[in-house]
Amino acid sequence: MARKCYISGKGPKVVNNVSHANNRTKRRQLPNLQVIRVYDEESGEYRRRRVSARTIRTLDKQGALARAPRQHATDEDDF
């Protein structure tokens, strides 16, 4: 299962740890994914989706959490 937001497509990034001596080592920053239930109008059922916390806040502000778009959905969208 990919560590990717179902709606926004946010995924892991590669960033640097920087020590006091300015030594740099690479590490991964993972998105803050949360599992939510989204109503699927086609099948009439609720589906569990992994969505980033930022996307949840944005959809909540827009009042669109129930009708969330499927911009970055894949064939393996169920888990």
CYANA upper distance limits for C-alpha pairs under 8 A (distance plus 0.5 A):
  1 MET  CA     79 PHE  CA      8.19
  3 ARG  CA     11 GLY  CA      6.55
  3 ARG  CA     12 PRO  CA      7.47
  3 ARG  CA     30 LEU  CA      8.00
  3 ARG  CA     31 PRO  CA      8.03
  3 ARG  CA     33 LEU  CA      8.21
  4 LYS  CA      9 GLY  CA      6.24
  4 LYS  CA     10 LYS  CA      5.99
  4 LYS  CA     11 GLY  CA      5.00
  4 LYS  CA     12 PRO  CA      7.88
  4 LYS  CA     31 PRO  CA      8.00
  4 LYS  CA     33 LEU  CA      8.23
  4 LYS  CA     50 ARG  CA      7.98
  4 LYS  CA     51 VAL  CA      8.25
  5 CYS  CA      9 GLY  CA      5.23
  5 CYS  CA     10 LYS  CA      5.62
  5 CYS  CA     11 GLY  CA      7.10
  5 CYS  CA     31 PRO  CA      8.42
  5 CYS  CA     33 LEU  CA      7.25
  5 CYS  CA     50 ARG  CA      6.32
  5 CYS  CA     51 VAL  CA      5.11
  5 CYS  CA     52 SER  CA      5.99
  5 CYS  CA     72 HIS  CA      8.43
  6 TYR  CA     49 ARG  CA      6.95
  6 TYR  CA     50 ARG  CA      6.34
  6 TYR  CA     51 VAL  CA      6.03
  6 TYR  CA     70 ARG  CA      7.65
  6 TYR  CA     71 GLN  CA      8.24
  6 TYR  CA     72 HIS  CA      6.36
  6 TYR  CA     73 ALA  CA      6.33
  6 TYR  CA     77 ASP  CA      8.25
  7 ILE  CA     51 VAL  CA      7.06
  7 ILE  CA     55 THR  CA      8.05
  7 ILE  CA     68 ALA  CA      7.94
  7 ILE  CA     69 PRO  CA      7.02
  7 ILE  CA     70 ARG  CA      6.05
  7 ILE  CA     71 GLN  CA      6.06
  7 ILE  CA     72 HIS  CA      6.05
  7 ILE  CA     73 ALA  CA      7.49
  8 SER  CA     51 VAL  CA      8.36
  8 SER  CA     52 SER  CA      8.36
  8 SER  CA     55 THR  CA      7.38
  8 SER  CA     71 GLN  CA      7.33
  8 SER  CA     72 HIS  CA      6.97
  9 GLY  CA     71 GLN  CA      8.30
  9 GLY  CA     72 HIS  CA      6.00
 10 LYS  CA     31 PRO  CA      7.33
 10 LYS  CA     52 SER  CA      7.88
 11 GLY  CA     30 LEU  CA      7.32
 11 GLY  CA     31 PRO  CA      6.56
 12 PRO  CA     28 ARG  CA      6.94
 12 PRO  CA     29 GLN  CA      6.07
 12 PRO  CA     30 LEU  CA      5.04
 12 PRO  CA     31 PRO  CA      6.51
 13 LYS  CA     28 ARG  CA      6.12
 13 LYS  CA     29 GLN  CA      5.69
 13 LYS  CA     30 LEU  CA      7.15
 14 VAL  CA     26 LYS  CA      7.06
 14 VAL  CA     27 ARG  CA      6.21
 14 VAL  CA     28 ARG  CA      5.10
 14 VAL  CA     29 GLN  CA      6.73
 15 VAL  CA     26 LYS  CA      6.18
 15 VAL  CA     27 ARG  CA      6.03
 15 VAL  CA     28 ARG  CA      6.53
 15 VAL  CA     29 GLN  CA      7.22
 16 ASN  CA     24 ARG  CA      6.22
 16 ASN  CA     25 THR  CA      5.87
 16 ASN  CA     26 LYS  CA      5.05
 16 ASN  CA     27 ARG  CA      6.49
 17 ASN  CA     23 ASN  CA      8.37
 17 ASN  CA     24 ARG  CA      5.98
 17 ASN  CA     25 THR  CA      5.72
 17 ASN  CA     26 LYS  CA      6.68
 17 ASN  CA     27 ARG  CA      7.26
 18 VAL  CA     22 ASN  CA      5.97
 18 VAL  CA     23 ASN  CA      6.12
 18 VAL  CA     24 ARG  CA      5.27
 18 VAL  CA     25 THR  CA      7.38
 19 SER  CA     23 ASN  CA      5.79
 19 SER  CA     24 ARG  CA      7.20
 31 PRO  CA     52 SER  CA      6.92
 32 ASN  CA     52 SER  CA      5.80
 32 ASN  CA     53 ALA  CA      6.27
 33 LEU  CA     50 ARG  CA      6.32
 33 LEU  CA     51 VAL  CA      5.76
 33 LEU  CA     52 SER  CA      4.78
 33 LEU  CA     53 ALA  CA      6.65
 34 GLN  CA     50 ARG  CA      5.94
 34 GLN  CA     51 VAL  CA      5.93
 34 GLN  CA     52 SER  CA      6.49
 34 GLN  CA     53 ALA  CA      6.94
 35 VAL  CA     48 ARG  CA      6.85
 35 VAL  CA     49 ARG  CA      5.98
 35 VAL  CA     50 ARG  CA      5.02
 35 VAL  CA     51 VAL  CA      6.80
 36 ILE  CA     48 ARG  CA      6.07
 36 ILE  CA     49 ARG  CA      5.97
 36 ILE  CA     50 ARG  CA      6.96
 36 ILE  CA     51 VAL  CA      7.50
 37 ARG  CA     46 TYR  CA      6.48
 37 ARG  CA     47 ARG  CA      5.88
 37 ARG  CA     48 ARG  CA      5.01
 37 ARG  CA     49 ARG  CA      6.72
 38 VAL  CA     46 TYR  CA      5.95
 38 VAL  CA     47 ARG  CA      5.79
 38 VAL  CA     48 ARG  CA      6.82
 38 VAL  CA     49 ARG  CA      7.42
 38 VAL  CA     65 LEU  CA      8.08
 38 VAL  CA     66 ALA  CA      6.61
 38 VAL  CA     67 ARG  CA      8.22
 38 VAL  CA     68 ALA  CA      7.92
 39 TYR  CA     44 GLY  CA      7.57
 39 TYR  CA     45 GLU  CA      6.38
 39 TYR  CA     46 TYR  CA      4.79
 39 TYR  CA     47 ARG  CA      6.69
 39 TYR  CA     66 ALA  CA      6.74
 39 TYR  CA     67 ARG  CA      7.86
 40 ASP  CA     44 GLY  CA      6.04
 40 ASP  CA     45 GLU  CA      5.91
 40 ASP  CA     46 TYR  CA      6.22
 40 ASP  CA     47 ARG  CA      7.09
 41 GLU  CA     45 GLU  CA      7.63
 47 ARG  CA     78 ASP  CA      8.09
 48 ARG  CA     78 ASP  CA      7.89
 48 ARG  CA     79 PHE  CA      8.06
 49 ARG  CA     77 ASP  CA      8.31
 49 ARG  CA     78 ASP  CA      8.05
 51 VAL  CA     55 THR  CA      7.10
 51 VAL  CA     56 ILE  CA      7.36
 52 SER  CA     56 ILE  CA      6.95
 53 ALA  CA     57 ARG  CA      6.80
 54 ARG  CA     58 THR  CA      6.74
 55 THR  CA     59 LEU  CA      6.56
 56 ILE  CA     60 ASP  CA      6.45
 56 ILE  CA     65 LEU  CA      7.75
 57 ARG  CA     61 LYS  CA      6.63
 58 THR  CA     62 GLN  CA      6.77
 59 LEU  CA     63 GLY  CA      6.37
 59 LEU  CA     64 ALA  CA      5.53
 59 LEU  CA     65 LEU  CA      5.46
 59 LEU  CA     68 ALA  CA      7.89
 60 ASP  CA     64 ALA  CA      6.81
 60 ASP  CA     65 LEU  CA      6.20
 64 ALA  CA     68 ALA  CA      6.45
 73 ALA  CA     77 ASP  CA      6.60
